Amino acid sequence: MRRRCGSSIVYGASAIAVLACFAVALMGAPRALAQSPGPLDFLTADELPQQTILMVALAGAMIFAVLSTISLMRARDRTEALNVRLLEQIGDLQGDTDRAEALVGEPGQRLVAWSDSDGTTLTAGSLPVETGIPAEEAAFLSFQSWLVAESATRLLALVAALRERGSPFTETLRTVAGCLIEARGWSTGGTVAVRFRDLTGDRKTLAEVQARYDRLVVQVDAMRDMLSAAPLPVWLRDGEGRLTWVNQAYAAAVDVADPVAAVAAGQELFDAVGRQAIAEAHHRDLVYAGRLPAIVGGARRVFNVADIVADEGSAGMAIDATVAETAQAALRREVEFSARTLDQIQTAVAIFGPDRRMRSYNAAYRGLFDLDAAFLESAPDETAVLERMRASRRIPEQVDFRDWHSKLLSAYQSTEAQEFQWHLPDGRTLRVIANPHPGGGMTWIYENVTERLDLESRYNALKSVQGETLDQLAEGVAVFGSDGRLRLYNPAFADIWSLDNAMLSALPHVTAIVAACREPDGDAEVWQRFTASIAGLDETRSTHGDRIQRSDGRVIDYGTTPLPDGQTMVTFVDVTDSANVEKALLERNEALEAADRLKNAFIRHVSYELRSPLTNIMGFAQLLTEARVGPLNDKQREYLSYVLSSSASLLAIINDILDLTTVDAGVMELDISEVGVAAIVEEAVAELADRIADKRIELVVSAPPGLGRFVVDERRVRQVLFNLLSNAIDYSDDGSRVALSVVRGDSTVNFEIRDEGAGMPDDFRDTAFERFSSMPRGSSRGGAGLGLAIVKSFVDLHGGTVRIDSVDGEGSTVRMNLPLRPRVAANAAE
């Protein structure tokens, strides 16, 4: 105010001074004009008004100057007042700026402003160092350097929209250091500003939750889009188990047009049993994973199902495993078949994986190295297996086992199969093959070649011996190839046919050899058959033999033998001497056969001729014993008893001869019927009662109950038992013991007759069942020798067996077995 008053005083004093000067000038002007000579002297009275005008003009100018001064002074005062007010506003604005700078400079935030008028950028404030945001303005404005790519891209787009259209925004951003900041942008007038604030405390937590929520929403949307397009059925259920969402694959699986219709209809993919299985599994665990069947498109499919319980329901998906299940089943069958096949082969096989641990093995491997099955099933590594083999001495003895072990396992670095020879301490030799697997791992094959090497050695030795033997053979040997050419021959072959060695060394064709061996008048058919058996086109190769008669009297037999490799071996034998002997023997044999036929015819004829008069003799002798014919004295009765006894014996011999003749003629027929075993034994024993009593023989019969019945010719079996018991009684001493035991087997009835007689010598036991073979009984001559022959014939007709076990001087045992039902019921002579 003092400054403004001083200015007014100065302006007023100046105006007064100017006015005073003008007044003095005006007052002194007339006088000066009047007193001073000059141009005005010539003025006339007419010229005085002009002076007056001049004076008035001067006075007006003075007045105007005064007024201008006064106006200028007033304008100056107003200017001063305006300056005062502007200074006061500047002071106020400066205070506001200081307060704004104080607010902007608050820790934890930073402001960026852009002016549209001059394009300048202003930054203020700072953010914590741990956020990773640079403090320098240039580095700070390069958002890509301290924001993650997604946040930086989003911020640049928002700032561009703010500067172009004035669109405000509030966004949460993530720094490279992992911190969250809030960016808020707005515009005012021609300036746009963005404030960056570090989010701490609840705001930070809220921002993180919001960011997480945003990410989850994006992820859920992406997951739902992915599951909607997935080719496998996916579903969501609420807490009550009702479907709330399904994808297109689910709708297609349940044969519904779209997912919405499938949810509305509550269309289930699995049946009640499958859903119940899922529900029961959820009682034990939140996650169900299993395999369930479903009908899709009218066909049964198998799905791998995963169903997870959530807070407000559950979610699940199904993967079609039909093809996988079929492939797995086929693979399991193939693996099982391969395992069974490996177990059946004699070659030991062990398979190790890329980690050098046991994958599989066969039974031959376990048996070859005597390894415990439990040890092998534990999938041991190869080093442990070799150590176990070494402990049991099933690998070659090594001076440096570690070096040998390293060289052996170096096969894993090879791409080609390697072969080793193992000579084991027990004398065996193994051929070991290491076959690398393309996917890693190794297959070890152990072949026991001990026998093969031994066979090769023996084969080479045998080949050498056979070569020498072949050269020393008296028989001629020639081997022809599949092309009919000679491959091998021995010297005897050349000698038999008198062939030149030079010719044979050229290995001629069989036709050339036939041409050299055949006589002009020889048997052409024999040689044609010989040639055809060697060079013929018959696919069924078989042995062939024939005889060649030479004009010089020699007889040569040959035989062809097909060899496995398509070759044919021919042997030639000079049988001239043996052929002559054979001819003589044939002639002698024919004579003997004729004599035998004559003997049999004579015996048969004589038997029939003797039987009729013998029957008459026995009949008349029996008549003489009757009282009505006439009385007989004691001596006559004794003689008649001798006649009847001798006649009966002779009749038995004749009947035996006739039976044997019937068997030889092949017309013997068995009268088959079902009879009791015990009954037939009792009948046979009863027929021998008199003879047993005469010799005071103790006959012990062991026939336990339950022998049952069997199908035989009752008369013939009784005759067999009669003959066997008679033979035992005849060859037993008086007062000795004869035992008969009968045992029923599963399919036979077994008879055993044991006596305590003198037994049989070895030479007679072998011929006991032959006809007319008889052994003397002490001082008396033996019988006709037909009883055991009859036994053998009838037992054979029943399909049974009979044999004699005897030791000279210790008695004999006859064992006879008869089937419960003979195989041939009639016409037993075959």
NORBELGI-V511668 format. One record per pair of residues at least 24 apart in sequence whose C-alpha atoms are under 7 Angstrom apart, sorted by the first residue. I is the first residue (numbers start at 1). GAP is how many residues later the second one is. Records with the same first field share a line. If there is no record, write none. Layout:
I: GAP  GAP
This chain:
4: 73  76
8: 65
11: 62
15: 51  54
19: 43  47
22: 40
26: 29
108: 89  90
109: 86  87  88  89
110: 85  86  87
111: 82  83  84  85
112: 81  82  83
113: 78  79  80  81
114: 77  78  79
115: 75  76  77
116: 74  75
117: 73
127: 71
131: 44  46  48
132: 44  45
146: 29  30
147: 27  28  29
148: 26  27  28
163: 29
172: 35
232: 86  87
233: 84  85
234: 82  83  84
235: 80  81  82
236: 78  79  80
237: 76  77  78
238: 74  75  76
239: 73  74
241: 72
253: 43
254: 42
269: 25
270: 24
347: 99  100
348: 97  98  99
349: 95  96  97
350: 93  94  95
351: 91  92  93
352: 89  90  91
353: 87  88  89
354: 86  87
356: 25  26  85
357: 24  25
358: 24
369: 25
393: 32
394: 30
395: 27  29
396: 26  27  28  29
397: 28
412: 24  30
475: 96  97  98
476: 95  96  97
477: 93  94  95
478: 91  92  93
479: 88  89  90  91
480: 87  88  89
481: 85  86  87
482: 84  85
483: 52
484: 25  26  50  51
485: 24  25
486: 24
534: 34
604: 54
607: 47
611: 40  43
614: 33
618: 26  29
656: 130  134
660: 130
663: 166
666: 163  164
667: 160  162
668: 159  160  161
669: 157  158  159
670: 43  155  156  158
671: 42
672: 39  40  41  153
673: 38  39  40
674: 35  36  37  38
675: 34  35  36  39
676: 32  33  34
677: 30  31  32  33
678: 25  29
680: 38
684: 34  37  38
695: 39  40
696: 38  39
697: 37  38  39  40  41
698: 37  38  39  40
699: 38  39  40
700: 38  39  40
701: 38  39  40
702: 38  39  40
703: 38  39
707: 37
710: 110  111
711: 109  110
716: 78
720: 71
723: 64
728: 27
731: 26  27  46
732: 24  25
733: 24
747: 72  73
748: 69  70  71  72
749: 68  69  70  71
750: 66  67  68
751: 64  65  66
752: 61  62  63  64
753: 60  61  62
754: 58  59  60
755: 56  57  58
756: 54  55  56
757: 53  54
758: 50  51  52  53
759: 47  48  49  50  51  52  53
760: 46  47  48
761: 46  47
797: 31  32
798: 24
799: 24
